Amino acid sequence: VDGIVSRVFVQVRQRVKKGDSLAEVSSPDVGMARDEVRKREDDRQIEKKAADWAATIGDNVASLLDALADHPPPEKIEAEFKDRVLGVYREKILGAYSRLLFVEKVNASTKQLGEGGVLSGRIVEERTSNLEVAKANFVAACEEARFLTRQERDKAKASLEQADRLVQVSREHLRTLVGSRLDGDADATVESEESPGETGALSALVLRTPFDGLVEDVFMARGERVKAGDRLFVVADTSTLWVRAQIHERQWTTVEVSEGQEVKVNVPGAADHDTTARINHVGATVEDESRSVPLVAELQNDDAHYKPGMFVWVDLPQGQQREALTVPTAAVTRHKGQAFVFVPEGEGRFRRVNVETGIEHDGFVEVTQGLEAGQQVVSSGAFLLKSELLLEDEA
């Protein structure tokens, strides 16, 4: 992210430990991202309360409907559900139930009066019809309450799940801005996603070192504006180094290397610091430009003798020994990618012979094609003969 450096906590050559603060940068983007996380978390709390409310009402309504199935007296229901949350369904269900009980009571007395001839048949039929309507209204109120409470619970659950996803999205966005977790260690973050920096500012981003090491360089100062991608620090842990070697394809068949094998490493002119390294990678292909197979070995550098970028020699174990036709390295010259030697033919005459070469070692080069054992070649003055040959070709 872009920002302005508000504080620098370290200096060059200062030793730091994993998680130590390097600098604090004030970034509006980080502040907005943190604010978004808090807003999403607040929204989630609201949705959580709504979901809990819907679940509580749904459970209580279900219990109420089960209790009403036994047709209890209203006083018992009122006492049992007095302190239980029912929301708007208290009036709808209990109101319909009370009307049903009243109509049932009226209808019971109506039958007695009708049988005694006190009430006319029309009034009896009318009150019987009222009972059926009251029953239908009560059943409808129960069915509607059961359906609506389930629907409200499902909607509240879906809203809560969406709020959870939005919180996760906002946290991932903030984590992208401030840096990902290191090695899964919650204490070793580039910056805590949810909390501001050490100054307490919402836009503060604290840069922390991901490992123990030494501050090798600092590229900014307090008050300086920095952009995304700028290099701010170099922190190095040189206790373990990687040694990279190139094995030319012509030499590949002469060595035997494998992962886990130890090889000797030395610095030219410093034999007293020879050491060993363990191979952790052998290339599977030949690199196009160098025509070499890369090899990487891990070297323990507790005494800090070896420095990153230093040139070293790596001694590799040889493969099985074999007989080979060799000539001095100085005898082989090349032109336009073709290797050749000069063979004397007597009386100051020399003939060019194209050859195919193999490995080179200790001042000699293997010749795989073009020569036979016992043939003489020019080893001193071959470059001069090459120059005269090229001049003749141009003429």
Buried (B, 14 or more C-beta within 10 A) or exposed (E): BBBBBBBBBBEEEBEBEBBBBBBBBBBEBBBBBBBBBEEBBEBBEEBBEBBEBBBBBBBBBBBBBEBBEEEEEEEEBEEEBEEBEBBEBBEBBBEBBBBBBEBBEEBEEBEEBBEEEEBEEEEBEEBBEBBEEBBEBBEEBBEBBBEBBBEBBEEBBEBBEEBBEBBEEBBEBBBEBBBEEBEEEEEBBBBBBEEBBEEEBBBBBBBBBBBBBBBBEBEBEEEBEBEEEEEBBEBBBBEEBEBEBBBBEBBBEBBEBEEEBEBBBBBEEEEEEEBEBBBBEBEEEBEEEEEBBBBBBBBEBEEEEBEEEEEBEBEBEEEEEEEBBBBBBBBBBEEEEEBBBBBEEEEEEBEBBEBEBBBBBEEBBBBEEBBEEEBEBBBEEBEEBBEEBEEEEEE
